[in-house]
Amino acid sequence: MQDFWYIVGAYSIIWVLLGGYMLGLGTKITELNKRIDAVEADKER
């Protein structure tokens, strides 16, 4: 039964790491899009 909790703990850690990674990635992508939009806006002027 101890193995079960060990596996559950490992899985939850992995999911937390994955979730944080995905959130960080999403933030970076939005920042990139904002920069691209700003550059394109400058070109149009």
C-alpha positions in Angstrom: 0.0 0.0 0.0 3.0 2.3 0.6 4.0 1.9 -3.1 0.6 3.2 -4.1 1.0 6.5 -2.3 4.5 6.8 -3.6 3.2 6.4 -7.2 0.4 8.9 -6.5 2.9 11.4 -5.1 5.2 11.0 -8.1 2.3 11.5 -10.5 1.0 14.6 -8.7 4.5 16.1 -8.8 4.8 15.4 -12.5 1.3 16.9 -13.2 2.2 20.0 -11.2 5.5 20.4 -13.1 3.7 19.9 -16.4 1.0 22.4 -15.5 3.6 25.0 -14.5 5.6 24.4 -17.7 2.4 24.7 -19.8 1.4 28.0 -18.0 5.0 29.4 -18.5 4.9 28.4 -22.1 1.5 30.1 -22.6 2.8 33.3 -21.0 5.9 33.3 -23.2 3.8 32.8 -26.4 1.4 35.6 -25.5 4.4 37.9 -24.8 5.9 36.9 -28.2 2.6 37.7 -29.9 2.4 41.1 -28.2 6.0 41.9 -29.4 5.1 40.7 -33.0 2.0 42.9 -33.0 4.0 45.9 -31.7 6.6 45.4 -34.5 3.9 45.1 -37.2 2.2 48.2 -35.8 5.5 50.1 -36.1 5.9 49.0 -39.7 2.4 50.2 -40.6 3.1 53.7 -39.4 
